[in-house]
Amino acid sequence: MSAEKSELTKMKVSELKTMAEQLGIETPSKKLKAQLIKEIMAKQKAKAPPPPEAKAKAPEKAKGLAPAEKVTAIFVNYRQGMFRQSTINVLVRIPEMESASSASKYIGRKVIWRSQSGKKLIGKIVSTHGQGGVLLARFRKGLPGQALGSRLEVL
């Protein structure tokens, strides 16, 4: 439906008027382009046969992500420069990953760190870091220093 609308918005007003006349819509000369598009969409929707009863659709998978399985990762270090470190950006290693190409399939997944008291911080894997299979994860709130070396869940 939105694809049809985008195609219609690219058309000239004169083309829209001829299309509306073919569908049997009255087109006064002062009608706006948006009004024409709205009426054409409504007419095409009414003209189209009702869709057959569809079976329950399986949810669509996110693009580029592997099937969702829980993987444990290790919080290796913070991302740091020469004079400062960022507690929001965290370097994560998944034990099975040995190269950046194999680790890149986890980009876009969520990462969860749970403290001993039950506090849960959620982040997202943003990119790979280097060629050794280390990933860069970004959290809204930085991880504490006590979390260094602890396990993270990758969903």
One Martini backbone bead per residue (centre of mass of N, CA, C, O) as a GRO file, in nm:
protein
  155
    1MET     BB    1   0.058   0.062  -0.022
    2SER     BB    2   0.307   0.255   0.011
    3ALA     BB    3   0.418   0.203  -0.272
    4GLU     BB    4   0.184   0.329  -0.424
    5LYS     BB    5   0.207   0.610  -0.300
    6SER     BB    6   0.495   0.672  -0.397
    7GLU     BB    7   0.422   0.652  -0.697
    8LEU     BB    8   0.206   0.878  -0.696
    9THR     BB    9   0.393   1.115  -0.592
   10LYS     BB   10   0.575   1.106  -0.863
   11MET     BB   11   0.351   1.208  -1.011
   12LYS     BB   12   0.174   1.396  -1.203
   13VAL     BB   13  -0.117   1.566  -1.208
   14SER     BB   14  -0.205   1.487  -1.494
   15GLU     BB   15  -0.173   1.180  -1.447
   16LEU     BB   16  -0.373   1.163  -1.211
   17LYS     BB   17  -0.622   1.262  -1.365
   18THR     BB   18  -0.631   1.032  -1.574
   19MET     BB   19  -0.653   0.805  -1.364
   20ALA     BB   20  -0.915   0.906  -1.231
   21GLU     BB   21  -1.091   0.891  -1.488
   22GLN     BB   22  -1.056   0.580  -1.525
   23LEU     BB   23  -1.194   0.530  -1.229
   24GLY     BB   24  -1.434   0.758  -1.194
   25ILE     BB   25  -1.319   1.036  -1.105
   26GLU     BB   26  -1.369   1.345  -1.015
   27THR     BB   27  -1.182   1.642  -1.164
   28PRO     BB   28  -1.115   1.918  -1.054
   29SER     BB   29  -0.891   2.175  -1.115
   30LYS     BB   30  -0.846   2.242  -0.779
   31LYS     BB   31  -0.712   1.987  -0.701
   32LEU     BB   32  -0.511   1.829  -0.504
   33LYS     BB   33  -0.272   1.595  -0.500
   34ALA     BB   34  -0.345   1.460  -0.227
   35GLN     BB   35  -0.645   1.416  -0.294
   36LEU     BB   36  -0.604   1.237  -0.539
   37ILE     BB   37  -0.447   1.012  -0.401
   38LYS     BB   38  -0.662   0.940  -0.192
   39GLU     BB   39  -0.887   0.859  -0.397
   40ILE     BB   40  -0.731   0.645  -0.556
   41MET     BB   41  -0.673   0.459  -0.316
   42ALA     BB   42  -0.970   0.409  -0.238
   43LYS     BB   43  -1.062   0.292  -0.511
   44GLN     BB   44  -0.856   0.057  -0.525
   45LYS     BB   45  -0.945  -0.076  -0.261
   46ALA     BB   46  -1.245  -0.122  -0.346
   47LYS     BB   47  -1.174  -0.286  -0.614
   48ALA     BB   48  -1.038  -0.487  -0.462
   49PRO     BB   49  -1.021  -0.787  -0.358
   50PRO     BB   50  -1.055  -0.974  -0.103
   51PRO     BB   51  -0.866  -1.128   0.103
   52PRO     BB   52  -0.779  -1.416   0.189
   53GLU     BB   53  -0.763  -1.634   0.429
   54ALA     BB   54  -0.507  -1.618   0.639
   55LYS     BB   55  -0.261  -1.749   0.779
   56ALA     BB   56  -0.052  -1.764   1.018
   57LYS     BB   57   0.217  -1.576   1.054
   58ALA     BB   58   0.538  -1.566   1.057
   59PRO     BB   59   0.775  -1.407   1.187
   60GLU     BB   60   0.995  -1.187   1.088
   61LYS     BB   61   1.312  -1.158   1.024
   62ALA     BB   62   1.582  -1.006   1.077
   63LYS     BB   63   1.812  -0.848   0.913
   64GLY     BB   64   2.124  -1.022   0.930
   65LEU     BB   65   2.029  -1.232   1.136
   66ALA     BB   66   2.056  -1.480   1.323
   67PRO     BB   67   1.938  -1.702   1.497
   68ALA     BB   68   1.794  -1.703   1.808
   69GLU     BB   69   2.047  -1.732   2.053
   70LYS     BB   70   2.202  -1.804   2.337
   71VAL     BB   71   2.497  -1.624   2.439
   72THR     BB   72   2.805  -1.623   2.584
   73ALA     BB   73   2.999  -1.360   2.720
   74ILE     BB   74   3.291  -1.146   2.760
   75PHE     BB   75   3.410  -0.890   2.955
   76VAL     BB   76   3.705  -0.735   2.873
   77ASN     BB   77   3.656  -0.412   2.806
   78TYR     BB   78   3.705  -0.097   2.748
   79ARG     BB   79   3.686   0.170   2.564
   80GLN     BB   80   4.000   0.330   2.465
   81GLY     BB   81   4.230   0.570   2.505
   82MET     BB   82   4.498   0.744   2.610
   83PHE     BB   83   4.313   0.928   2.846
   84ARG     BB   84   4.041   0.750   2.808
   85GLN     BB   85   3.729   0.598   2.910
   86SER     BB   86   3.441   0.407   2.808
   87THR     BB   87   3.163   0.272   2.981
   88ILE     BB   88   2.963   0.233   2.737
   89ASN     BB   89   3.198   0.104   2.586
   90VAL     BB   90   3.229  -0.248   2.505
   91LEU     BB   91   3.430  -0.532   2.518
   92VAL     BB   92   3.352  -0.843   2.348
   93ARG     BB   93   3.373  -1.204   2.398
   94ILE     BB   94   3.332  -1.487   2.201
   95PRO     BB   95   3.465  -1.793   2.229
   96GLU     BB   96   3.408  -1.907   1.921
   97MET     BB   97   3.536  -1.647   1.814
   98GLU     BB   98   3.814  -1.571   1.567
   99SER     BB   99   3.663  -1.363   1.372
  100ALA     BB  100   3.511  -1.096   1.227
  101SER     BB  101   3.321  -1.249   1.032
  102SER     BB  102   3.190  -1.436   1.253
  103ALA     BB  103   3.105  -1.192   1.451
  104SER     BB  104   2.915  -1.012   1.261
  105LYS     BB  105   2.636  -1.171   1.317
  106TYR     BB  106   2.591  -1.000   1.606
  107ILE     BB  107   2.503  -0.752   1.488
  108GLY     BB  108   2.223  -0.600   1.671
  109ARG     BB  109   2.228  -0.730   1.929
  110LYS     BB  110   2.160  -0.810   2.248
  111VAL     BB  111   2.284  -0.711   2.577
  112ILE     BB  112   2.325  -0.872   2.903
  113TRP     BB  113   2.367  -0.747   3.237
  114ARG     BB  114   2.407  -0.907   3.557
  115SER     BB  115   2.387  -0.863   3.874
  116GLN     BB  116   2.387  -0.988   4.193
  117SER     BB  117   2.124  -0.805   4.270
  118GLY     BB  118   1.957  -0.796   3.967
  119LYS     BB  119   2.065  -0.604   3.783
  120LYS     BB  120   1.982  -0.464   3.450
  121LEU     BB  121   2.176  -0.431   3.151
  122ILE     BB  122   2.128  -0.285   2.826
  123GLY     BB  123   2.253  -0.364   2.501
  124LYS     BB  124   2.447  -0.320   2.189
  125ILE     BB  125   2.573  -0.442   1.902
  126VAL     BB  126   2.774  -0.252   1.673
  127SER     BB  127   3.072  -0.393   1.635
  128THR     BB  128   3.374  -0.459   1.546
  129HIS     BB  129   3.711  -0.542   1.694
  130GLY     BB  130   3.898  -0.607   1.480
  131GLN     BB  131   4.023  -0.954   1.387
  132GLY     BB  132   3.954  -1.150   1.663
  133GLY     BB  133   3.626  -1.134   1.749
  134VAL     BB  134   3.563  -0.865   1.865
  135LEU     BB  135   3.316  -0.669   2.032
  136LEU     BB  136   3.099  -0.382   2.022
  137ALA     BB  137   2.930  -0.241   2.296
  138ARG     BB  138   2.629  -0.050   2.382
  139PHE     BB  139   2.534   0.147   2.657
  140ARG     BB  140   2.349   0.365   2.831
  141LYS     BB  141   2.476   0.253   3.084
  142GLY     BB  142   2.742   0.200   3.244
  143LEU     BB  143   2.968  -0.022   3.339
  144PRO     BB  144   3.110  -0.152   3.595
  145GLY     BB  145   3.415  -0.258   3.712
  146GLN     BB  146   3.305  -0.535   3.835
  147ALA     BB  147   3.234  -0.655   3.535
  148LEU     BB  148   3.499  -0.747   3.476
  149GLY     BB  149   3.492  -1.074   3.335
  150SER     BB  150   3.209  -1.113   3.291
  151ARG     BB  151   2.898  -1.223   3.201
  152LEU     BB  152   2.708  -1.229   2.897
  153GLU     BB  153   2.412  -1.184   2.714
  154VAL     BB  154   2.327  -1.301   2.388
  155LEU     BB  155   2.028  -1.250   2.175
   0.00000   0.00000   0.00000
